[in-house]
Amino acid sequence: MTPFVKAFFDEATNTVSFVVQEPEGRACAIIDSVLDFDQASGRTSTASADEIITYVQKNDLHTQWILETHVHADHLSAAPYLQDKLGGKIGIGENITVVQDTFGKIFNEGTEFQRDGSQFDALYKEGDSFHIGQMRSDVLHTPGHTPACMTYVIGDAAFVGDTLFMPDFGTARCDFPGGSSKTLFKSIQKILALPDETRIFVGHDYKAPGRDDYAWETTVGEQKALNVHIGTGKSVEDFVQMRDARDATLGMPRLILPSLQVNMRAGQMPPPDDQGDVFLKIPVNKI
């Protein structure tokens, strides 16, 4: 099948969210939603999510799934808000438990923070499949950027999260806890083994030098031929050397500390205190 894909670009975080609709029907899934967050004031807003809600309601779509490709470090997820407004189940890779254990310790969350993935409605593993209406989605485990990264292959479209970017920008960083450039190389090979005509939808775009417009759709064939980090048959040794050297020059994402605390909880904020106030932690010299 060829699903209809509607993209929503959040320039503040360079994130692309997607609504994926079955070609003949009203069922849809929402992938990698954004909750707007102003770090200076500590305030959230739902403008980005409301744009998706308006689109879904205007087109009379039935939201069955709200999917995360991984625990994002650069934006907060709006999954609970969307679920409240539109319904649907929240899904992520089963290795969310690894991420929860790692960052539960970093943020000193204590024993009350469940590290079993129970905040999510569905935990996927390699080879799983599910349906969006009559349309089948197959799940690939594609770690390397994070341990829980998943690629959703829905009809002739693959939603790769941060694993791959547009060919002129390359691949994901691998220097977060649990990341591995060698593992990412292996994961990318799974994606590149899909048919050349498979549409690839990337989770971010940073507008590579020389390109005027943002972009988020490419193909497996284009990635094989043109990706500046992984294309034209580059070896795993060359890729690891390049990726590790490049990662050593990168600063941390601006919203990494609030994002991880919220996203490892399936988009929920940490529990409020006795006065009903919610706080996010800033661990010092931990990441």
N, C-alpha and C positions, 0 to 999 in steps of 0.2 A: 504494500500500500504506500501511497504518497500522502503523508499527513500535511495539513495546512498549518504553517508555522507563522505566528505573529510575534515579532520581537519588540521588546521595550527596553530602551537604553537609558541608563542612569549615568549621566555624565559626571556627577559628583564622585562616584566610585568606579567609573568605567565598567560597570557591570551590565550584562545583557540578561534580561529575564525573558522567558518564552512561554507562550500559550500554544500548546500542541493539540490540534483538533483532528479527530478522525475525518477522512475525506467525505464520507457519506453518513452523517449523523451529527449529534450535538455533544457527544462526550469529549472532554478535554483534560489535559494535565497542565499544570503550571510548574515551571522549572526555574529554580534559583531566584526567588523573589527578594525584594529589597525593602527593608524598613529604614526610612530616612532617619539619620541621627546626626545632631549637631554636637560635636564633642566639646566645644567651648562652653555651651550652656547646659549640656547633659540632657537635652530635650529630644524626644522622638516626634516624628510626624509620619503620616501615612499617605502622602501625596503619590508616591510611586506605586504603592499597592492599590490605591484607589483608582489609578488609571487602568490597572489590570481588571479590577472589579467592574468598572464601567464597561470595558470591552466585553467581558464575559456576559454580563447581564444584557447589554445591548444586542448581542448576537444570540441570546437565549441558549447559552452553552451550559452543559452539566459538568461541573468540576468533579472528577473522580479521584485525582491524585495531585498532591502538592509535593514535588520532588526536590531533593537537594542532591547535587552531584558530589558534595563533600562539605565538611565544616569550614565555611568561608572565614578567612582572616582579614578581609578587606571591606566587608559590609555586614550589617545585621540582617537576619532573615525575617520576613514578614509572614512566615508560614502560619503561625497561630491566628493572626488577624484574618488572613485569607480564609482559613478553615472556618472561622466563626461566621464570616460573611457569605461564603460560597459552599461550604461543606468540603468533602473529600478527605482522603487519608494522607498523612505525611510520611514519606519514605526516604530512606538513606541507606548507605552501605552498612553491613553488619560490623565492620571494623570501627564504627563509631565508638564502640566500647574501648578500643585502644586509645582513641583520641580523648575520650572522657577520663580514662585513667591517668593519662599523661597530664592533661590540663587541670583535672581535679586536684592533683598534687600541686601544680604550679600556683593555682589560685587558692590553695588551702581551703577547699570546699567542705572538708569534714565528711563524716560518715552519712550525713543526711542527703548528700548528693548521690543519687543512684547512677552507677557506672555500668548499667546493663542494657542501655539503649531503650529503656522502657518509656522514655519521653516521646518516642516516635511510634507510629502505628505499624510500620513495616520496615524490616531490616533485610536488605538484599545481599545475596552472595553471588559469586560467579556462576553463570548458567541459569539463574532464575529468570522467570518471565512473568508478565502480568498483562492485563488488557486495559485499554482505554476504549470503552465501547467494544466495537468489533476489531479494533486494531491492536495487534500484539506488540509488546515491548520486551526486548531481550536485554539482559543486564551483563555488562562486562566489568570486572573488578580491575581498575586501572590505577593502582597506587603509584607513589613516587613523589608527587607533590605533597600529599598527605596519605596516611595509611588507609583512609576510608573512601578514597576517590572512586567514583563509579561513572561509567559511560552508559547512557541509555540509548539503545538502538531501536528506534520506533519507525517501522516501515523502512523507507529509504533514507532516513535521517538519523544521525548520531549526535547526541548532545554530550560533549566531552568535558564540560566544566573548564577547569584551568589546565588540563593536561596538555592541550595544544592551543596555540593562538593562531591568528591569521598567518599564512606562510611567510609574510615579510617581517613578522615579529618573533616567531619561533615557538618556544616551549615554556612550560611553567618552571618556576624556581623550585628548588628541592632542599632548602636549608632550614625549613621549619622542623620542630621535633617530630621524629618519625618519617621524615622525608629521605629520599635516596635517589640520586641521579641515575644510578645503574638500574634501579627498579623502574624508574620512569621510562628509561629507554625500552625496557621489556614491555611495559604497558603500551607504549606508543605503537609497538609492532603489532599488538592485537588490533588496534584501530586501523592501522595501515593494511591489515590483512582483509578488511572489508572490501567489497567491490569498489573499483575506482570511481564509479559514478555516485557512490554514497555521499549525500550532503552532510557536511560537518558544520555544526553550529557551536561556536566557541563562547565561553562564559564571560570573557572580557575583551575589550579592544582598547589599545593605548595609542592608536594612530601612529604607525611606524614612520620614521623620518622619510619625507618625500611623498607621503600619501595625504591627500587633502581631507578625505572623508572617513568617518568611522565605518567599520565593516565587521561582520560576524558570521558570514556564510561562505564556506569554501567546499572543496570536495576532497575525498581521499586521494584521487589522482593528482590534484594540485599540491596537496601536502607532500606526497612522495617526491614530486619533481622540484618543488620550489621552496619548501620550508627551510629557512636559513640555518636552523639548528640541526635538523634531523633528515632533510631531504637528500636526494641523489646518493643513497646508499652509504651514508656516514657510518663509521664503525662505533661500537659501544665505547671503545677506549677514547676515541676522539670526542664523542659526545660528553662523556663523564668529565674529561679534562676541561672542555669548554664550559660546561654547565657549572661545575664547582668553582671555577675561576670567576665566572660571571656573578654567581650568587654571593661570593665574598665581597663584592662591591656594592651590593644592594642594601638599602636601609629597610627597616621594618615597615609594613603597611601602616598607614596613619591610624586606622581603626582596629588594629589587631587585638588590643586588649579588651575593649568592649565586645567586639565581634565574637571572639572565642568563648567568652563567658555566656553569651546569649545563644550562640548557634549550637554549642554542645548540649544545650537544653531544648533543642528543637525550636528555637526562636523565642522561648519564654525568658523573661527576666528572672534574675535570682529572687528567692523568696523575700517578701518585705519584712521589715523589722516590726516590733510591737506597735509602733505608731503608724504602720502602713506605708513606710517609705522604702524605696528600693535603692540599693547602692551597688555600684560596680567597683571592683577592686583594681588597684594598680600595683602589681608586684614589682619590686625594685630589684634590678640586676638578675632577673630570672629568665628572660627570653633574649 
